[in-house]
Amino acid sequence: MSAITGIFYRDGRNVNPEVIKKMNNILSHRGPDCSAIWSDGPIAFGHQMLYTTTESLNEILPFHDEKAGLVITADARIDNRKELSEELDIEDKEDVSDSYFILKSYEKWGEKCPEHLLGDFAFAIWDKKKKKLFCSRDHMGIKPFYYYSDDKLFIFGTEIKALFSIPEVNYDLNELKIGLYLKRDGTDKHLTFYKNILSLTAANYICVNQQFTLKKMYWKLDPESRIVMDSDEEYFKAYKEIFTEAVNCRLRSAFPIGSDLSGGLDSSSVVCIAKQLLDRKKSKTKLETFSQVFDYFKESDERYYINKVLDFIEIKSNFIKCDNINPVDQIDTILWHQDQPHFLPFLTILSTVFKKMQQNGFRIHLNGIGGDIVISHGENYFSDLATKLKFKKLFKEVKSSSKHRNKVFYKELIKNLIIPIIPEVSKPILIRIIRYFNLLILQQKEQIYSEPHDFLNNDFTSRTKIMRFREENEDLSERNLSNAKKSHYNSLFKYTQQEENEVRANLAANFNIESRSPYNDKRMVEFCYAIPTEVKFKYGWDRYIQRASMTDILPKEIQWRPSKTNLINVLKKNLFLFEKNNLENIIYGNEKLINKYINFNDLQKIYKKFEIDNSIAYIHLLNLWQILILSEWLKKVQK
């Protein structure tokens, strides 16, 4: 995971090379293999190199193509080199870098060049002839890109901290972003926790010269896209081909590859396909798996399924015990690398895995991140069947699903059919009725639905106008879709996927590791979204196309596994074991920095209930964890 930096004085001032050097050096942890800067009058680029692919070993960045009058700095892996080599008349060989393909793509297609690229990338190109800066980011936002812009200055960097080395950039907090964070709202894609610093939205580019700044989306998934084939077998074949190619693109490496293996469908599919591809090529690239295991949380331990995969493909594995890890361990280090609060509660566990990988010389982290969202579980398919009056099929699917998952039929019907179609204003009443009925008749505490709480202070909500912002930024392009299609579209683009990609990238960079996610391949996203929901959910099986396509590739115990474990109990026990005092200081209002954002009444009720019977809904556990992270971050930035 390399790093890029840049300064463009729009008022014509010359860049002092020492300034870009300082800015670049701040990100030296991301690129230990080479550090370089380039400057010319009002423009300057920096680069910190982390070698990953064979082609990167010969790469020199920033790179100046004097004949074309173009300069590039990039953090990129381009996956369609073969196609580009034909279109650009460039030989696809090891001494031709990915950044050179980008540069020549810009030379040929100008601002349309990102439309021709596949892969994970963030780059900037200085066009000397047009005196224009062109920057772009990949389709799913895997590679981070932050920037600051005003009438006199445009600066960018892979991490926010690099921007703060420029005196014009201040630390003013963005309270609107704090509110959206506490509401777990990912509607926004460009705001950061600092007022004047923005994240370049995924699938966007930005052009800057002395007079104007133009930001534009170069790709957007068509909400109405449909792929219709003649048979299920054709869908399975197409899925397998696209997925295999997505994995294959991410095996290009000059270093050993470490892959997640959790025992679930996603990571197991990635590992099995990767092993098959490397064996077929007789590649010398070393592939090993890394798995989180738990001795004291049997309900979260996946060794049974992990071992099924290991027995099936014979691959070297690494088991990492993660029982007693404080969820807020090394918080100062993690927040330094992130520069902001984050949504992910298990970064300390992931840090343990990355540390083990780094110690053993691995630079590539292959993972199954995004599989749930990209493939889709077929959410709201039941309500679509009800809307179309296909009740026979509806009851058959719910019955089969309940049997596979060992769930009570009528509860599954309520959870998947009735609750999703109830208006939001009516849900709290209905949920209380369901819970009462559930406890009274069945004498058990299973929660069908967890009622969300809004912990924001009313004055804070009013002052930041969060609701108006959400309404103004609402994407209505999916408004005419079926419930299942709308749910899939929203999960891909309306929530926190971009921010999660940024968080994982920044964490991996701390260990000189580049994360690669086959499920976030643009081709996977387009295909899985466009196929009928009936192929995603069938015979009571969610993610049916994935399961069926992996026949003879996955062991059957994984292929037809109805569900997977989670780390809820690990988080609950360890959060309260290690951070009880900190939590109580926040919950009872003793941490003054956070008091102006939070309404503590509901928070205290939830905590008191937890003290009585040790029960807490997962969403509320995440709320507590987020508030704790925000509090720790505020202490750091307001010292």
C-alpha positions in Angstrom: 0.0 0.0 0.0 2.0 3.0 -1.3 1.3 6.6 -0.5 0.9 9.7 -2.7 1.0 13.4 -1.9 0.7 16.6 -3.9 0.6 20.4 -3.8 -0.8 22.8 -6.4 -0.6 26.5 -5.7 -3.4 27.9 -7.9 -2.2 31.4 -7.3 1.1 30.7 -9.1 3.4 30.5 -6.2 6.4 28.1 -6.5 6.3 25.1 -4.2 9.2 24.9 -1.8 10.6 21.3 -2.3 11.1 21.1 1.5 7.3 21.4 2.0 6.4 18.5 -0.3 9.3 16.5 1.2 7.9 17.1 4.7 4.4 16.2 3.5 5.7 13.0 1.9 7.8 11.9 4.8 4.8 12.0 7.1 3.5 9.0 5.1 6.8 7.1 5.1 5.3 4.2 7.1 3.2 3.4 4.0 6.2 3.0 1.6 9.5 1.8 3.1 11.0 0.7 -0.2 11.5 4.1 -1.9 10.7 7.8 -1.3 10.8 10.5 -4.0 9.4 13.9 -4.8 9.1 16.0 -8.0 8.4 19.7 -8.2 8.1 22.3 -11.0 7.0 25.8 -10.2 3.5 25.7 -8.6 3.1 22.0 -8.7 4.8 19.2 -6.7 4.2 15.4 -6.2 5.4 13.0 -3.6 5.5 9.2 -3.5 6.3 6.5 -0.9 6.7 3.1 -2.5 5.7 -0.3 -1.2 6.7 -3.0 -3.6 3.9 -5.6 -4.2 3.8 -6.7 -7.8 6.7 -7.8 -10.0 6.0 -4.7 -12.1 6.3 -2.4 -9.1 9.9 -3.5 -8.6 10.8 -1.4 -11.7 8.4 1.4 -11.0 9.7 5.0 -10.4 7.3 7.5 -9.1 6.6 10.3 -9.5 7.2 9.7 -13.2 7.7 12.5 -15.7 7.0 11.7 -19.4 8.7 14.8 -20.9 7.6 14.0 -24.5 3.9 13.8 -23.5 4.2 16.7 -20.9 2.7 14.5 -18.2 3.7 13.7 -14.6 2.0 11.0 -12.5 2.1 9.8 -8.9 -0.1 6.8 -8.1 -1.0 4.1 -5.7 -2.5 1.6 -8.1 -2.9 -2.0 -9.3 -4.4 -2.1 -12.8 -6.1 -5.4 -13.6 -6.8 -5.0 -17.3 -3.3 -4.5 -18.5 -3.8 -7.0 -21.3 -6.7 -5.1 -22.8 -4.9 -1.7 -22.3 -1.8 -3.0 -24.0 -3.7 -3.7 -27.2 -5.6 -0.4 -27.1 -2.5 1.7 -26.2 0.0 -0.3 -28.2 2.1 -0.9 -25.1 3.8 -4.3 -24.5 2.5 -6.0 -21.3 5.7 -7.0 -19.7 7.3 -6.8 -16.2 9.3 -3.6 -16.8 6.1 -1.7 -17.7 4.5 -0.4 -14.5 0.8 0.0 -13.8 1.2 3.7 -13.4 2.6 3.9 -17.0 -0.6 2.3 -18.3 -2.6 5.0 -16.4 -0.5 7.8 -17.8 -0.8 6.5 -21.4 -4.6 6.1 -20.8 -4.8 9.7 -19.8 -2.7 10.7 -22.8 -5.2 8.9 -25.1 -8.6 9.4 -23.4 -8.0 12.5 -21.2 -10.6 12.8 -18.5 -12.4 9.7 -19.7 -9.3 7.5 -18.8 -10.7 6.1 -15.5 -13.6 4.6 -17.5 -11.1 2.4 -19.2 -9.3 1.2 -16.1 -10.0 -1.8 -13.9 -8.4 -2.4 -10.5 -7.7 -0.5 -7.3 -6.2 3.0 -7.8 -5.8 6.5 -6.6 -3.6 8.8 -8.8 -2.9 12.3 -9.8 -1.6 13.5 -13.2 -0.1 17.0 -13.9 -0.9 18.0 -17.5 1.9 20.6 -18.2 0.4 21.6 -21.6 -3.0 22.4 -20.2 -1.7 23.4 -16.8 -4.3 21.1 -15.2 -4.2 18.7 -12.4 -6.3 15.5 -12.9 -7.0 13.1 -9.9 -9.1 10.0 -9.8 -10.1 7.1 -7.5 -11.2 3.5 -8.2 -14.8 2.4 -8.6 -15.4 1.0 -5.1 -13.0 3.4 -3.1 -10.4 0.8 -2.1 -7.5 3.2 -2.3 -7.9 6.3 -0.1 -7.6 9.9 -1.5 -8.1 13.0 0.7 -7.9 16.6 -0.4 -8.1 20.3 0.6 -9.1 23.0 -1.8 -9.5 26.7 -1.8 -9.0 29.6 -4.3 -5.2 29.6 -3.8 -4.3 26.0 -3.0 -5.2 22.4 -3.8 -3.4 19.6 -1.9 -4.0 15.9 -1.6 -2.7 12.8 0.2 -3.3 9.2 0.9 -3.8 10.0 4.6 -5.3 13.1 6.2 -2.3 13.8 8.4 -0.2 14.7 5.4 -2.5 17.6 4.6 -2.0 19.1 8.1 1.7 19.7 7.4 0.5 22.6 5.2 0.0 25.8 7.4 -3.2 26.8 5.5 -5.0 23.6 6.7 -6.5 23.8 10.2 -8.0 21.2 12.5 -11.6 22.6 12.6 -13.9 19.7 13.5 -16.9 18.8 11.3 -19.8 18.3 13.7 -22.1 17.3 10.9 -19.8 14.3 10.3 -19.8 13.5 14.0 -23.6 13.4 14.0 -23.7 11.2 10.9 -21.2 8.9 12.5 -23.2 8.5 15.7 -26.3 7.7 13.7 -24.3 5.1 11.7 -25.3 6.9 8.6 -23.2 6.4 5.5 -25.3 8.6 3.1 -22.4 10.9 2.7 -19.3 9.8 0.9 -17.1 12.9 0.8 -17.1 14.5 4.3 -14.4 13.8 6.8 -14.3 14.7 10.5 -12.5 17.9 9.6 -14.5 20.8 8.0 -12.2 21.6 5.1 -10.8 18.2 4.2 -12.8 15.9 1.9 -12.5 12.4 0.6 -12.6 12.0 -3.1 -15.7 9.9 -3.6 -15.3 6.4 -5.2 -15.7 6.4 -9.0 -15.1 10.1 -9.2 -12.4 12.3 -10.7 -11.5 15.9 -10.0 -9.9 18.4 -12.4 -8.2 21.5 -11.0 -6.6 24.5 -12.7 -6.0 28.1 -11.6 -9.6 29.1 -12.4 -11.9 26.2 -11.7 -12.4 22.9 -9.9 -14.5 20.2 -11.5 -15.6 17.0 -9.7 -17.4 14.4 -11.7 -18.6 10.8 -11.3 -17.2 8.6 -14.1 -19.1 5.4 -13.3 -22.3 4.6 -11.6 -24.1 1.3 -11.3 -27.3 1.5 -13.3 -30.2 0.8 -10.9 -32.3 -0.6 -13.7 -29.6 -3.0 -15.1 -30.7 -6.5 -15.7 -29.0 -9.7 -17.0 -31.3 -12.4 -18.3 -30.0 -15.8 -19.2 -31.7 -19.0 -20.4 -30.9 -21.2 -17.5 -29.5 -21.4 -13.9 -26.5 -23.2 -15.3 -25.6 -20.2 -17.5 -25.7 -17.9 -14.4 -23.5 -20.3 -12.5 -21.0 -20.5 -15.3 -20.9 -16.7 -15.7 -20.5 -16.1 -12.0 -17.7 -18.6 -11.7 -15.8 -17.1 -14.6 -16.1 -13.5 -13.3 -15.2 -14.5 -9.7 -12.3 -16.6 -10.9 -10.9 -13.7 -12.9 -11.4 -11.3 -10.0 -9.3 -13.6 -7.8 -6.8 -14.1 -10.5 -6.2 -10.4 -10.9 -5.3 -10.1 -7.2 -2.7 -12.9 -7.3 -0.2 -10.8 -9.2 2.5 -10.4 -6.6 6.3 -10.5 -6.1 5.8 -11.5 -2.4 4.0 -14.2 -0.5 0.2 -13.9 -0.3 -1.7 -14.3 2.9 -5.4 -15.0 2.7 -8.1 -14.8 5.3 -9.8 -18.1 6.1 -12.8 -17.8 8.4 -14.6 -20.9 7.4 -17.4 -18.9 5.8 -18.5 -18.9 2.2 -16.7 -15.8 1.1 -13.1 -16.3 2.4 -13.3 -20.1 1.7 -14.3 -19.4 -1.9 -11.4 -17.0 -2.4 -8.8 -19.4 -0.9 -10.0 -22.4 -2.9 -10.1 -20.5 -6.2 -6.7 -18.9 -5.5 -5.1 -22.2 -4.7 -6.6 -23.8 -7.8 -5.3 -21.0 -10.0 -1.8 -21.0 -8.5 -1.6 -24.8 -8.9 -2.8 -24.7 -12.4 -0.1 -22.1 -13.3 2.5 -24.0 -11.3 3.2 -20.7 -9.8 6.0 -20.2 -7.2 4.0 -17.6 -5.4 3.5 -18.7 -1.8 -0.1 -18.8 -0.5 -0.9 -19.4 3.2 -4.1 -18.8 5.2 -4.5 -16.8 8.4 -7.4 -17.6 10.7 -8.7 -16.0 13.9 -9.6 -18.7 16.5 -11.0 -18.6 20.0 -10.5 -21.1 22.8 -12.9 -19.5 25.2 -15.7 -18.4 22.8 -16.8 -21.7 21.4 -19.8 -20.0 19.7 -17.4 -17.8 17.7 -14.7 -20.4 16.9 -14.7 -21.6 13.3 -12.0 -24.3 13.5 -14.3 -27.1 12.4 -15.1 -25.3 9.1 -11.6 -24.0 8.7 -10.2 -27.5 9.0 -12.7 -28.7 6.4 -11.2 -26.3 3.9 -7.7 -27.1 4.9 -8.3 -30.8 4.5 -9.9 -30.2 1.1 -7.1 -28.2 -0.6 -4.0 -28.9 1.5 -2.5 -25.5 2.2 -0.3 -24.2 5.0 -2.3 -22.4 7.6 -1.8 -20.0 10.5 -4.1 -20.0 13.5 -4.1 -16.9 15.6 -5.7 -17.0 19.0 -7.8 -13.8 19.6 -9.7 -14.5 22.9 -8.3 -11.8 25.2 -7.8 -8.8 23.0 -9.1 -5.4 24.2 -11.3 -3.9 21.4 -9.7 -0.6 22.2 -6.1 -1.9 22.5 -3.5 0.4 21.0 -6.2 2.9 20.3 -3.7 5.8 20.0 -1.7 4.0 17.3 -4.9 2.9 15.4 -6.4 6.4 15.6 -3.1 7.9 14.4 -3.2 5.8 11.3 -6.9 6.3 10.7 -6.9 10.1 11.5 -10.7 9.7 12.3 -13.1 7.6 14.3 -14.2 4.5 12.5 -17.1 2.0 12.3 -15.2 -1.3 12.6 -15.0 -2.8 16.2 -12.5 -5.6 15.4 -9.5 -3.7 14.2 -7.4 -4.8 17.2 -8.0 -8.4 16.2 -7.2 -7.7 12.6 -4.0 -5.9 13.7 -2.9 -9.1 15.4 -3.4 -11.0 12.1 -1.5 -8.3 10.1 1.3 -8.4 12.6 1.7 -12.1 12.2 1.6 -11.7 8.4 4.3 -9.0 8.5 6.6 -11.0 10.7 6.4 -13.8 8.1 7.2 -11.6 5.1 3.6 -11.3 3.6 2.7 -8.1 1.8 -0.6 -9.1 0.2 -3.8 -9.7 2.2 -6.3 -11.5 0.1 -9.8 -11.4 1.7 -13.5 -12.1 1.4 -14.6 -8.6 2.4 -17.7 -7.4 0.6 -19.1 -10.8 -0.3 -22.3 -10.4 1.8 -23.1 -7.1 0.2 -21.9 -7.7 -3.4 -23.5 -11.1 -3.9 -26.5 -10.2 -1.6 -28.5 -12.5 0.6 -31.6 -11.7 -1.3 -32.9 -9.4 1.4 -36.6 -8.4 1.0 -37.2 -11.1 -1.6 -40.0 -12.4 0.5 -41.8 -9.1 0.5 -41.4 -9.0 -3.3 -43.1 -12.4 -3.6 -45.9 -11.1 -1.4 -46.3 -7.9 -3.5 -46.6 -10.1 -6.6 -49.2 -12.3 -4.7 -46.9 -15.3 -5.1 -47.9 -16.7 -1.7 -47.4 -20.4 -2.5 -43.8 -19.7 -3.5 -43.4 -17.3 -0.6 -44.4 -19.9 2.1 -42.3 -22.6 0.4 -39.2 -20.4 0.4 -39.7 -19.3 4.1 -40.4 -22.9 5.1 -37.2 -24.2 3.4 -35.1 -21.3 4.8 -36.4 -21.9 8.3 -35.5 -25.6 8.0 -32.0 -24.9 6.7 -31.3 -22.4 9.5 -33.2 -24.3 12.2 -35.5 -21.4 12.8 -39.1 -21.1 13.8 -41.2 -20.7 10.6 -43.6 -18.0 11.8 -40.8 -15.9 13.3 -38.9 -16.0 10.1 -42.1 -14.9 8.3 -42.5 -11.9 10.7 -38.8 -10.9 10.5 -38.5 -11.1 6.8 -41.9 -10.2 5.5 -44.0 -8.2 8.0 -41.4 -6.0 9.8 -39.7 -4.7 6.5 -43.0 -3.4 5.1 -44.2 -1.7 8.3 -43.8 2.2 8.3 -41.0 3.4 10.5 -43.3 5.3 12.8 -45.3 2.1 13.6 -42.3 -0.2 14.1 -41.6 0.6 17.8 -45.2 -0.4 18.8 -45.2 -3.5 16.6 -41.8 -4.6 18.0 -43.0 -4.3 21.6 -46.1 -6.4 20.8 -43.9 -9.1 19.1 -41.5 -9.1 21.9 -44.3 -9.5 24.5 -45.9 -12.3 22.5 -42.5 -13.9 22.0 -41.7 -14.0 25.7 -45.2 -14.8 26.9 -46.0 -17.7 24.5 -42.6 -19.2 23.8 -40.9 -18.3 27.1 -37.6 -17.4 25.4 -35.6 -14.3 24.8 -34.8 -14.5 21.1 -35.1 -11.0 19.6 -36.7 -10.9 16.2 -35.8 -7.2 15.7 -33.7 -4.8 17.7 -35.3 -1.4 18.1 -32.7 1.3 17.2 -32.0 4.2 19.5 -31.0 7.7 18.6 -28.5 8.9 21.2 -27.9 12.3 19.7 -28.6 15.4 21.8 -31.6 17.3 20.3 -29.8 20.6 20.4 -26.9 19.1 18.5 -29.2 17.5 15.9 -30.9 20.8 15.4 -27.7 22.8 15.2 -26.0 20.6 12.6 -29.3 20.1 10.6 -28.5 16.4 10.1 -31.9 15.5 8.9 -32.0 18.2 6.3 -28.6 17.1 5.1 -29.8 13.5 4.8 -32.8 14.5 2.8 -30.8 16.8 0.5 -28.3 14.0 -0.2 -30.9 11.2 -0.6 -30.3 9.1 -3.8 -33.7 8.6 -5.3 -32.4 6.7 -8.4 -33.6 3.4 -6.9 -37.0 4.6 -5.9 -38.9 2.5 -8.6 -37.0 -0.7 -7.9 -38.5 -3.8 -6.2 -37.8 -4.2 -2.5 -35.0 -6.7 -3.1 -33.3 -4.7 -5.8 -33.6 -1.5 -3.7 -32.1 -3.3 -0.7 -29.2 -4.6 -2.8 -28.5 -1.2 -4.4 -28.6 0.6 -1.0 -26.3 -1.8 0.6 -23.8 -1.3 -2.2 -23.8 2.5 -2.3 -25.8 4.1 0.5 -24.0 2.9 3.6 -20.4 2.8 4.9 -18.6 0.6 2.3 -16.2 3.3 1.1 -15.3 4.3 4.6 -14.8 0.7 5.6 -12.5 0.2 2.6 -10.5 3.3 3.7 -10.2 2.1 7.3 -8.9 -1.4 6.3 -6.5 0.1 3.8 -5.1 2.5 6.5 -4.8 -0.3 9.0 -3.0 -2.7 6.6 -0.6 0.1 5.6 0.7 0.2 9.2 2.1 -3.3 8.6 3.3 -2.7 5.0 0.4 -4.9 3.7 -1.9 -4.3 0.7 -5.5 -5.6 1.1 -7.1 -7.1 -2.0 -10.8 -7.9 -2.2 -12.1 -9.9 -5.2 -15.7 -9.3 -4.3 -15.2 -5.5 -4.7 -14.2 -6.0 -8.4 -16.3 -3.8 -10.6 -17.2 -6.8 -12.8 -18.5 -8.7 -9.8 -20.5 -5.8 -8.6 -22.2 -5.2 -12.0 -23.0 -8.9 -12.5 -24.3 -9.8 -9.1 -26.5 -6.7 -9.0 -28.0 -7.3 -12.4 -28.9 -10.9 -12.1 -32.5 -11.8 -10.9 -33.1 -12.1 -7.2 -34.5 -15.6 -7.8 -30.9 -16.7 -8.6 -29.6 -15.1 -5.4 -32.2 -16.8 -3.2 -33.6 -20.2 -4.1 -34.9 -23.4 -2.4 -34.6 -21.6 0.9 -30.9 -20.9 0.3 -29.6 -17.3 0.4 -26.6 -16.6 -1.9 -27.7 -19.5 -4.0 -25.7 -18.6 -7.1 -22.5 -18.5 -5.1 -23.2 -21.9 -3.4 -24.2 -23.6 -6.7 -21.2 -22.1 -8.6 -18.7 -23.5 -6.1 -19.6 -27.1 -6.6 -16.4 -29.3 -6.4 -14.5 -26.2 -5.5 -15.6 -25.9 -1.9 -16.2 -28.8 0.6 -19.9 -29.4 0.9 -19.9 -28.5 4.6 -18.9 -25.0 3.6 -20.9 -24.8 0.3 -24.2 -25.6 2.0 -23.5 -24.0 5.4 -26.7 -22.2 6.3 -25.1 -19.4 8.4 -21.9 -18.3 10.0 -20.8 -17.4 13.5 -20.2 -13.9 14.7 -18.0 -12.1 17.2 -20.8 -10.4 19.2 -20.0 -12.2 22.4 -16.2 -11.6 22.0 -16.9 -7.9 21.6 -19.4 -7.8 24.5 -17.2 -9.6 27.0 -13.9 -7.9 26.2 -15.4 -4.4 25.8 -16.8 -4.6 29.3 -13.9 -6.5 30.7 -11.2 -4.1 29.6 -13.1 -0.8 29.2 -15.8 -0.8 31.9 -14.5 2.2 33.7 -14.1 4.2 30.5 -17.6 3.3 29.4 -19.2 4.3 32.7 -17.4 7.6 32.6 -18.9 8.3 29.3 -22.4 6.8 30.0 -22.8 8.8 33.2 -21.5 12.1 31.7 -18.1 12.4 33.2 -16.3 12.7 29.8 -17.0 16.3 29.1 -15.8 16.4 25.5 -18.6 14.2 24.3 -21.4 15.5 26.4 -22.6 18.1 23.9 -23.3 15.4 21.3 -25.1 12.7 23.4 -28.5 12.3 25.1 -27.6 10.0 27.9 -31.0 8.9 29.1 -31.5 6.0 26.8 -27.9 5.1 27.0 -28.1 4.7 30.7 -31.2 2.6 30.5 -29.6 0.2 28.1 -26.5 0.0 30.3 -28.5 -0.6 33.5 -30.4 -3.4 31.7 -27.1 -5.0 30.7 -25.9 -4.8 34.3 -29.0 -6.7 35.5 -29.2 -9.6 33.0 -26.1 -9.2 30.8 -28.3 -8.7 27.6 -27.7 -6.1 25.0 -28.7 -5.9 21.4 -25.8 -5.9 18.9 -26.7 -2.6 17.5 -26.6 -1.0 21.0 -23.2 -2.7 21.7 -21.9 -1.1 18.5 -23.4 2.2 19.6 -21.5 2.1 22.9 -18.3 1.1 21.1 -18.6 4.0 18.7 -19.2 6.5 21.4 -16.1 5.2 23.2 -14.0 5.5 20.0 -15.3 9.1 19.4 -14.5 10.0 23.0 -10.9 8.7 22.6 -10.4 10.5 19.3 -11.7 13.8 20.7 -9.2 13.6 23.5 -6.4 13.3 20.9 -7.4 16.1 18.6 -8.4 18.6 21.4 -5.2 18.3 23.4 
